[in-house]
Amino acid sequence: MGKKVHLGLIYGGKSGEHDVSLQTAFAVMGELDYAKYEITPFYITKLGEWRVGQVAGSQPAAIDELRLLPPDGSQLPATPAFPLTPLLGSLAGGSAAAGIDVVFPLLHGTFGEDGTIQGMLEIANIPYVGAGVLASSVGMDKITMKKVFAYEGLPQCVFRYFNRAQWEKDASFFIMECEVALGYPCFVKPSNLGSSVGISKAKNREELIAAIDFAFRFDRKVIVEEFVDAREIEVSVLGNEEPKASVPGEIAPSNEFYDYKAKYVDGKSTIHIPANIPNNKAEVIRDMAIRAFLAIDGSGLSRVDFFLRKTDGQLFINEVNTMPGFTPISMYPLMWKESGLPYRDLLDKLIELALKRYADKQTIDYGGCGNGGP
């Protein structure tokens, strides 16, 4: 048997999706082939403290083990952040971690899915799974993402956006603009957040103002979108320069819309994989998903979400999620499973794509002196 791949898993984080990240990490660690990989966990607490675990050759028994507390269960003293130099040394091989071959960032939301951790890994020249800095940041920012989609010619629902300073200066203007352009009901979202955190459905002016104030708790920019009475269709994309799309799936939310509770708490939402749609419509969705993935310069993986309007079958792209969940009820791995790629094989493929992308980037001449030159 050849040398095992030393895989670093980074999870937790300072975002509102901290607990979702723990669920994803637990699921991934439960599915990895430990005959192929040895794992070093890197846990980021909600305060931003980094904890580095021991090399593991078997999956944890419970999610709480992922918090990397001392064996006696006592709390470690919280610090503002793990010093960057020791962290990079651990990742790159300067400590007992003995060198990480590739990192799998299992971070959702701010400070993980938005290009920040990817930038750190790029500077350290460490291979990592998933989207790069640009795709991660564009995929995280709904406003910028929609501008890219518009340039690509992908159909979208009508939206308006503004930042906190603009809202505080002239809230009445933006209220009027939303009412005229979008009407009621409409959806209010933080621009930079995922897993439906901070999203509200507003049915009148009073609810719109409350929803905007709520969204500003999570980001400095807010986007307001028209309501579309639609089916929610999703598709998984996998690859680098020549990505492939899975069969589409459909979500039937247990709540009024597919919010955080419906995704991660009650488990009552119904999913249909493959989605019950005509083959030609499914092909259009798969093609649009790949176009969106390439438009943001995606790599590794993404889940692309669509609205299929009930009245006339019009298709609208909603968003690209560059680090979709891997929980037991997550759509991304389930759609690939239905497409013939089981969870464990999917993880292998993602790691393979990460190493391929890293090898390709090593051929780039940075600064005209060659990669690694003076």
Secondary structure, DSSP 8 states (H G I E B T S, - for coil): ----EEEEEEEE-SSTTHHHHHHHHHHHHHHS-TTTEEEEEEEE-TTS-EEE---BSS--SSGGGGG---TT-------S---HHHHHHHHHTSSTT---SEEEE---STTTTSSHHHHHHHHTT--BSS--HHHHHHHHBHHHHHHHHHHHT-----EEEEEHHHHHHHHHHHHHHHHHHT-SSEEEEESB--TTTT-EEE-SHHHHHHHHHHHTTT-SEEEEEE---EEEEEEEEEESSS-EE---EEEE-SSSS--HHHHHTS---EEESS-SS-HHHHHHHHHHHHHHHHHTT--EEEEEEEEEETTT--EEEEEEESS---STT-HHHHHHHHTT--HHHHHHHHHHHHHHHHHHHTTS-GGGS-TT--
